Amino acid sequence: MSLVPTFGEHTINELTLMFRSRQINLEPGFQRRSVWTLTDRRRLIESIVGGYPVPSVFLYRRDRNGGPVYDVIDGKQRLETIFMFTKVGRFKRDWFEVKLDLGNGRDWYDWSTLKRSFSEQQAALVSYKLQTVEVTGELNQIIDLFVKINSTGKRLTSGERRHAKYYTSPFLREADRLVIRFRRYLEDTRILSAAQIDRMKGTELFAELLMSINNGGPINKKTSLDRAIGNDTVNAHTLGKLSREFTRSMNLVRRMFPNLKQVRFRNSAEFYSLILLIWEMEQAGFILTERRRNRIAFELLKRLSTGVDELRDQLRRAKPARTGQRIFSDYLLTVQGDTDSSANRERRREILKGLLWTLFERKDANRTFSPEQRRIIWHNDEKKKCVRCGKYLTWREFTVDHVKAWARGGQTSLRNANPMHRGCNSSKGARAA
């Protein structure tokens, strides 16, 4: 079935009534977020008041019980701007003023002023006609049309194109949810700006990281991301596991490197590599919560970051790299050209791994004490008392606690063992006895 367009026109008043009656849907799943600046919005209102033509609004017509609904394919920003200026519905709080010449020189006016003192101009604005193109057809054709139309003007980012194509993808939805959760951190650390997040850069980055964790390491962004986001072989259980591991890695990076915005690893491409390395180290059983080691780790990252920046400036002045700058030179090569290729990502991983891997301790491979160890501890303890509460123990409620917590590097050995009530052990957690 081919697309069937119907050309027409609607006044601003008619479009407002359609929006109020919920016949216009500004946010179909494939649509992007608002990207216009206040300057863009003011220019549109100036054009409308001046009687100048504006681009057509493309609408996807679909029928529902009670009448048609129009999903906005192109023109969302224009319609939002009109509704903001005229203070319609949920857009009332976003009202703004525009500098206009209404016969007394240019001055600032808002919608309330026009209605109160310039009824003729107000009437002309609501009767202004916008050209419309109503389209019917298959949804995949509508999405293709949306992408093609938005290839000019404020072009769709790669993240927005993927969102339009795969907006039903569980991967994409989970990545979007995680972006909302970590948005403030992304902005505060300057990994991404608010505008980049609004244009789906955060969703794209997090979807990549989820798929990379699923893959067990770096993926090639250009060849793998579409396949990752459109992946319907990852079930809900697996996606939940990936999300939890990703969240754990994000929280570890926040805790380990609270001043990350001071170094180049706030750049999204390098942040990607850092998150994956911390994920890999956490999976390998490294203890990543010791403040002293974390301070050393950050100093190493800082030294690498400064060295790479200095070498880059040095090369720009046509001064060759010195022998002692080898690691900076190797790293610099990975962030020039195609920074997101699997080869460059893998090389960055190797350099960072060489920097941090030997700094941290691993947890004991044995998490729990064996039955033999428990019997030895029980029979060697004459008092049979809990070291936490001081009360007597019975065999049924007896457990063995790590004196130095296992999560903090404590060994599962007789030298690092204390008898304890099951409840006392649970309440103690990773704290010292």
C-alpha positions in Angstrom: 0.0 0.0 0.0 1.5 3.4 -1.0 1.2 6.6 0.9 -1.9 8.7 0.0 -1.5 12.4 0.6 -4.4 14.9 0.9 -3.5 18.6 0.6 -5.4 21.2 2.4 -5.2 24.1 4.9 -6.3 24.8 8.5 -6.5 28.0 10.4 -4.7 28.3 13.7 -8.1 28.5 15.4 -9.1 25.2 13.7 -5.8 23.5 14.7 -6.2 24.8 18.3 -9.7 23.3 18.5 -8.5 20.0 17.1 -5.7 19.9 19.7 -8.1 20.7 22.5 -10.4 17.9 21.4 -7.3 15.5 21.3 -7.5 15.0 17.6 -3.9 16.2 17.2 -1.2 14.0 18.7 2.1 15.9 19.0 4.0 13.0 20.4 3.6 9.8 18.4 6.2 7.2 19.3 8.4 7.9 16.4 8.5 11.7 17.0 11.5 13.4 18.5 11.6 15.7 21.5 11.3 19.5 21.3 14.5 21.0 19.9 13.6 24.6 19.0 15.2 27.5 20.9 13.2 30.5 22.1 14.7 32.5 19.2 13.3 29.9 16.7 9.9 30.2 18.3 9.9 34.0 18.2 10.9 34.0 14.5 7.9 31.8 13.7 5.4 34.1 15.4 7.0 37.1 13.7 6.5 35.4 10.3 2.8 34.5 11.1 2.0 38.0 12.3 3.7 39.4 9.3 1.6 37.2 7.0 4.6 35.3 5.6 4.1 31.7 4.5 5.5 28.9 6.7 6.3 25.2 5.8 3.4 22.8 5.6 2.4 20.6 8.5 2.4 16.8 7.7 -0.2 14.8 9.6 -0.7 11.0 9.7 -4.4 10.3 9.8 -5.6 7.2 11.6 -9.1 6.4 12.6 -10.4 5.6 16.1 -13.8 5.3 17.7 -15.3 8.7 17.6 -13.3 10.1 14.7 -9.9 10.6 13.2 -6.6 11.3 15.1 -3.7 13.1 13.4 -0.2 12.1 14.4 2.2 15.0 13.6 4.9 13.8 11.2 6.4 17.2 10.6 5.5 20.5 12.2 5.6 19.5 15.8 7.9 22.4 16.7 5.7 24.9 14.8 2.4 23.7 16.4 4.0 23.7 19.9 5.3 27.2 19.3 1.8 28.5 18.3 0.2 26.8 21.3 2.8 28.2 23.6 2.4 31.7 22.4 -1.4 31.5 22.5 -1.3 29.8 25.9 -3.2 26.7 25.0 -3.7 23.8 27.4 -0.5 22.3 28.9 1.5 24.9 27.0 0.3 27.8 29.1 3.3 27.7 31.4 5.7 28.0 28.4 4.3 31.3 27.1 6.7 33.9 25.7 6.8 37.4 24.3 7.7 38.5 20.8 9.1 41.8 19.5 6.6 43.1 16.9 5.8 46.3 15.1 2.1 46.8 15.5 2.0 50.4 14.3 3.9 52.1 17.2 7.4 50.8 16.6 8.9 47.5 17.6 8.0 46.4 21.2 7.5 43.3 23.2 4.0 41.7 23.2 2.5 38.5 24.6 -0.8 36.9 23.8 -2.7 38.5 26.6 -1.7 42.0 25.4 -2.8 41.2 21.9 -6.2 40.1 23.0 -6.6 43.0 25.3 -5.3 45.9 23.1 -4.8 44.7 19.6 -7.9 42.7 18.7 -7.4 43.1 14.9 -3.9 41.6 15.0 -5.1 38.9 17.4 -8.0 38.0 15.0 -5.6 37.9 12.1 -3.3 35.5 13.9 -6.0 32.9 14.8 -7.3 33.1 11.2 -3.9 32.6 9.7 -3.9 29.5 7.4 -1.3 26.8 7.6 -0.9 24.4 4.6 -1.4 20.8 5.7 -0.7 17.4 4.1 -2.7 14.6 5.5 -1.1 11.2 4.8 -2.5 7.6 5.2 -0.5 4.4 4.7 1.5 1.8 6.6 3.2 2.9 9.8 6.7 1.9 8.5 6.1 4.1 5.4 5.1 7.0 7.7 8.3 6.5 9.8 10.4 6.6 6.6 8.6 9.8 5.5 9.3 11.3 9.0 13.0 10.6 8.6 13.2 11.9 5.1 11.3 15.1 5.9 13.5 15.8 8.9 16.7 15.5 6.9 16.7 19.3 6.4 16.4 22.2 8.9 17.3 20.9 12.4 18.3 17.5 11.1 17.6 14.4 13.0 20.6 13.1 15.0 21.5 9.5 14.6 19.8 8.9 18.0 16.6 10.5 16.8 16.6 8.5 13.6 17.0 5.2 15.6 14.3 6.3 18.0 11.9 6.9 15.1 12.7 3.5 13.6 12.9 1.4 16.7 10.7 3.3 19.2 9.0 0.1 20.3 12.3 -1.6 21.1 12.6 -2.8 24.7 16.3 -1.9 24.5 15.6 1.6 23.5 12.9 2.0 26.2 15.2 0.7 28.9 18.0 3.0 27.8 15.6 5.9 27.8 14.5 5.0 31.4 18.1 4.9 32.5 18.9 8.2 30.9 16.1 9.8 33.0 17.6 8.2 36.1 21.1 9.4 35.4 20.3 12.7 33.6 21.4 15.0 36.3 24.8 13.1 36.6 25.3 13.3 32.8 24.7 17.0 32.8 26.6 17.9 36.0 29.7 15.9 34.9 29.4 17.4 31.4 29.3 14.0 29.7 26.3 15.3 27.7 24.5 18.6 27.6 20.8 19.0 28.2 20.3 19.6 24.4 22.2 16.4 23.5 20.1 14.4 26.0 16.9 15.8 24.5 18.1 14.9 21.1 18.6 11.2 22.1 22.4 11.2 22.5 22.1 9.8 26.0 19.6 7.1 24.9 22.0 6.1 22.1 25.0 6.0 24.5 23.2 3.9 27.1 21.7 1.5 24.5 25.3 1.0 23.3 26.5 0.2 26.8 23.7 -2.2 27.4 24.5 -4.1 24.2 28.2 -4.0 25.0 27.6 -5.6 28.4 25.5 -8.2 26.7 28.3 -8.7 24.2 30.9 -9.0 26.9 33.0 -6.0 25.6 33.2 -3.1 23.1 31.0 -3.2 19.9 31.5 -1.3 16.7 29.0 1.6 16.9 28.4 2.0 13.2 27.8 -1.7 12.4 26.3 -2.9 15.7 24.0 -0.3 17.2 21.0 -0.7 14.9 21.2 -4.4 15.3 21.5 -3.9 19.1 18.5 -1.6 19.4 16.4 -3.7 17.1 17.4 -6.9 18.9 14.3 -8.8 19.8 16.2 -11.9 20.9 17.1 -10.5 24.4 14.2 -11.4 26.7 12.9 -9.3 29.5 14.9 -11.3 32.1 18.2 -10.8 30.3 17.5 -7.1 29.7 16.7 -6.6 33.4 20.1 -8.3 34.3 21.9 -6.0 31.8 20.2 -3.0 33.3 21.2 -3.9 36.8 24.8 -4.5 35.9 24.9 -1.2 34.0 23.4 0.7 36.9 25.9 -0.9 39.2 28.8 0.2 37.0 27.4 3.7 36.7 27.2 4.0 40.5 30.7 2.7 40.9 32.1 5.2 38.5 30.3 8.0 40.3 31.7 6.8 43.6 35.2 6.1 42.4 35.7 9.3 40.4 33.5 12.1 41.9 35.6 14.7 40.0 35.3 13.0 36.6 34.4 16.3 34.9 37.9 17.5 35.5 39.4 15.0 33.0 38.8 14.0 29.4 36.9 10.9 30.4 33.8 13.0 30.6 33.8 12.8 26.8 31.1 10.4 25.8 33.4 8.1 23.7 35.9 7.8 26.5 33.2 7.6 29.2 31.9 4.6 27.3 35.3 2.9 27.6 35.6 3.7 31.3 32.2 2.4 32.1 32.9 -0.9 30.3 36.3 -1.3 32.1 34.7 -0.8 35.5 32.0 -3.3 34.5 34.6 -5.8 33.5 36.6 -5.3 36.7 33.5 -5.6 38.9 32.5 -8.8 37.1 36.1 -10.1 37.7 35.6 -9.7 41.4 37.7 -6.6 42.0 37.1 -4.5 45.2 36.3 -1.0 43.8 35.1 0.7 47.0 38.4 1.5 48.8 38.8 5.3 49.0 42.6 5.2 49.0 42.9 3.1 45.9 40.2 5.1 44.2 42.1 8.3 44.8 45.2 6.7 43.2 43.1 5.5 40.3 41.8 9.0 39.7 45.3 10.5 39.8 46.4 7.9 37.2 43.4 8.9 35.0 44.2 12.6 35.5 47.9 12.0 34.6 46.8 10.2 31.4 44.3 12.8 30.5 46.7 15.7 31.0 49.5 13.9 29.1 47.2 13.2 26.1 46.1 16.9 26.0 49.6 18.2 26.3 50.8 15.8 23.5 48.0 16.9 21.3 48.9 20.6 21.7 52.6 19.7 21.2 51.9 17.9 17.9 49.9 20.9 16.7 53.0 22.9 17.1 54.8 20.4 14.9 56.9 19.1 17.8 57.3 15.3 17.7 56.4 13.0 20.6 59.2 12.1 23.0 60.1 8.6 24.1 58.4 9.0 27.5 55.2 10.0 25.9 54.5 6.6 24.3 51.4 5.8 26.3 49.9 9.2 25.6 50.7 8.8 21.9 49.0 5.4 21.8 45.9 6.7 23.6 45.7 9.8 21.4 45.5 7.6 18.3 42.4 6.0 19.7 40.5 9.3 20.0 41.3 10.6 16.6 39.3 9.7 13.5 36.8 7.0 14.1 36.7 7.0 17.9 33.8 4.5 18.0 35.4 1.7 15.9 35.8 -1.6 17.7 39.6 -1.5 17.1 40.0 1.9 18.8 37.6 1.0 21.6 39.5 -2.2 22.2 42.9 -0.4 22.2 41.5 2.2 24.7 40.3 -0.7 26.9 43.8 -2.3 26.9 45.5 1.0 27.9 43.0 1.7 30.7 43.2 -1.9 31.8 47.0 -1.7 32.0 46.6 1.4 34.1 44.1 0.3 36.6 43.9 -3.5 36.6 46.8 -4.2 39.0 45.9 -1.4 41.3 42.9 -3.1 42.9 42.6 -6.3 45.0 40.2 -9.1 44.1 37.7 -10.7 46.4 38.4 -14.2 47.6 37.0 -16.7 45.1 35.2 -18.5 47.9 32.4 -16.3 49.2 31.2 -18.6 52.0 32.8 -20.8 54.6 32.8 -24.5 53.9 31.0 -27.0 56.2 34.4 -28.2 57.4 35.5 -24.6 58.3 32.2 -24.1 60.2 32.7 -27.3 62.3 36.3 -26.3 63.1 35.3 -22.8 64.2 32.4 -24.2 66.3 34.5 -26.8 68.1 37.4 -24.5 68.7 35.2 -21.8 70.4 34.6 -22.9 74.0 32.3 -20.0 74.9 30.0 -20.5 72.0 29.0 -16.8 72.1 28.1 -14.4 69.3 30.9 -11.8 68.9 28.3 -9.1 68.0 25.6 -9.4 70.7 27.5 -11.5 73.3 24.6 -14.0 73.7 25.1 -17.8 73.5 24.8 -19.6 70.2 23.1 -22.8 69.2 24.2 -24.9 66.2 21.0 -24.0 64.4 21.5 -20.2 64.5 25.3 -20.3 64.3 27.0 -18.7 61.2 30.5 -17.6 60.5 31.3 -14.0 59.8 34.2 -12.4 57.9 36.1 -10.2 60.4 37.2 -8.1 57.4 34.2 -8.2 55.1 34.5 -10.3 52.0 33.3 -7.4 49.9 36.2 -5.4 51.2 38.8 -8.0 50.4 38.5 -10.2 53.5 39.6 -13.8 53.0 37.4 -16.8 53.6 39.8 -18.3 56.0 39.9 -19.4 59.7 42.1 -16.4 60.5 39.3 -14.1 59.3 36.4 -15.8 61.0 34.1 -15.0 63.9 31.1 -17.0 65.3 27.9 -15.0 65.1 24.1 -15.3 65.2 22.5 -15.5 61.7 20.5 -12.3 62.4 23.5 -10.4 63.8 25.5 -11.4 60.7 22.8 -10.1 58.3 22.5 -6.8 60.1 26.2 -6.2 60.3 26.6 -6.3 56.5 30.1 -5.2 55.3 30.8 -3.2 58.5 33.6 -4.1 60.9 32.6 -6.4 63.7 
